[in-house]
């Protein structure tokens, strides 16, 4: 990647810059790094831009290798899906469970680090504020032209805006950092006082939305539609359009498109747009349609490859960003892809092979019931029955379910390492021995399940599907903007603004077709139930969005912006699992490939299943917005969000 070949010798300078803006303007002891030296030639300027990319990161993977190097990505030791109705984290640790138990607060919120984000924002500001100093010359490595200068400024502006967006959806109104912070010394009555400018006070939520949208608009024209394969991961015109579109969708959503925040006691302008404006949905629809139009004009489409099939097309589309067949991911984080075998993303999400892991992720029954059968009908999963019945029902569920969840009796993966190590249909499964109250035991071929696996039997396998069979490396990259999101955004905004039914249905059918479901059309039972009914269509779109974008850090924020997080079974109330047990008709034995179909059936009939509650989750409306870290509030600039 030519862009990344620029060395990182400037990293030390930028870390130094952001830790002390005043000292950056001076020369550190023993250092030759100054603003003038960094921006004295195009090569150094491009190294500085590389550093902006390196510190403006959006990534939901668990990072680090071999138990070390944990970062604030995901929830440190687990995926964010475990902090919503998408999942549950089971095993040692489980910091995502703090969200479910309601025990997170300003001192122990481990999902998002303001310090890391503001570091990236400040690095972007330093680049933007100093790039005018770079002379227009061709060094042989970099041909610095007015066009390239405008492009790099656009890249930095979008990266800076992306970091503001990530804070916006968590905290509401935040400080807008649009220039390099400087320390200003004033003398009053013979006493010097220092003040950092711009002042780090929170701005209104509307002002932050406007800043992000304006930043994208300023950048779009200067950005290219694409890059050479060696420079994939850089900001394109489509990335800027995508960020603008999701920001406008957030601004139109019920949580903030109001004059009344969900919790009182704070400053309302920090938590809402100041009034309800239906036209915000129109603006959101137009912006998301523009992304779709741009994508189609530039060769993007949903991955639907006949050689892969529906299940694996979805699997590859969500993370295999470098696969030439995948033209679905508009923007992705290239800084944490292709993690080595043993990386924490692999250790803490693969339940079968990597036996030194100590955490696994489960899908609650609450979410399993979102999926449909291959004909588009609701699945009817009873509260109890035989293992044979369970397998019969689950085999009919749509392909995206099989790409996302592993269930007892199914194959773990079809494209990666797990096949070789107990991932086939004889893989380990968990059941209670002897009776419905017996101890859990494992049966089946392959390596033991980690920590006895998850008692509910449904392991999350999204992304870990892409662990390769050669060296255990995770060949996936975090998808920041994926084309399917914008079809869903467009359908949602059109429905809320009273837009064309045919436009809404066409957008949804693009996703249904790749998902292996029949198209919505007159006469179709689902179509007849939702066509012309805004409320029913809203629920359908939200359900489809939950399935399609599963595990990609949308659901956690979607249920907040829709203001439904406090509904039973979403972020609050009882959550359910399914478990297997020997039903008294005989002892379940390890299934083998040599068994006849009749022997397999007889063996399966010795097990039954039962759905039961496994926990009750806690929600308070103050959780619609994150608390600022207490140490930041104590500095006196930030007003804490109400309730915290």
Beta strands, then each sheet from edge to edge (+ up, - down):
strand 1: 88-91
strand 2: 182-188
strand 3: 191-197
strand 4: 329-333
strand 5: 359-362
strand 6: 384-386
strand 7: 405-406
strand 8: 429-432
strand 9: 440-443
strand 10: 459-460
strand 11: 478-482
strand 12: 573-582
strand 13: 607-617
sheet 1: 1+ 5-
sheet 2: 2+ 3-
sheet 3: 4+ 11-
sheet 4: 6+ 13- 12+
sheet 5: 7+ 10-
sheet 6: 8+ 9-
end
